[in-house]
């Protein structure tokens, strides 16, 4: 009569736990980098969405200087990732900047995203990453370093 195996041996279970540990050690940092990159992209997208409103106001001849984005009348509603947002388009050119706060990942906290309007009407994006774990890989391809 054959003996039927009743379960896994200790060594088999230890091998499975070791494999899971190795996979977790690789996956967790990669996931955190993914979160940081997506949060930077989200802030760039939120600020870039206001370009149309700014262009409309500039076309009407409305220029403003050094105002909070919430009071500038450009439709900014605030974000839980942006701690401070400023807009300055006093001469038809200028910039809108958003500073990422503590709700953002620790590696990108205090990062500043600038959306700039040139005299030619072209828009540019610059990012100054200043978080403790900032990597250039977090910067979207359409944004330059500040």
Long-range contacts (C-beta under 8 A, 24 or more apart in sequence): 32-105, 32-107, 33-107, 33-135, 33-137, 33-138, 35-105, 36-104, 36-105, 36-107, 36-108, 36-131, 36-133, 36-135, 36-138, 37-137, 37-138, 39-81, 39-100, 39-104, 39-105, 39-108, 40-100, 40-108, 40-111, 40-113, 40-127, 40-138, 40-139, 40-140, 41-140, 42-79, 42-81, 43-79, 43-81, 43-82, 43-98, 43-100, 43-104, 43-113, 44-113, 44-115, 44-125, 44-127, 44-140, 44-142, 44-143, 46-76, 46-79, 46-82, 46-98, 47-85, 47-96, 47-98, 47-113, 47-115, 48-115, 48-123, 48-125, 50-74, 50-75, 50-76, 50-96, 50-115, 51-115, 51-117, 51-123, 54-87, 54-89, 54-96, 54-117, 55-121, 57-89, 58-89, 58-92, 58-117, 63-89, 63-90, 63-91, 63-92, 64-88, 64-89, 64-90, 65-89, 65-90, 66-90, 69-96, 69-98, 89-117, 92-117, 92-119, 93-117, 93-118, 93-119, 100-131, 105-131, 106-131, 106-132, 106-133, 107-131, 107-132, 107-133, 107-134, 107-135, 107-138, 108-133, 108-134, 108-138, 111-138, 112-146, 113-143, 114-146
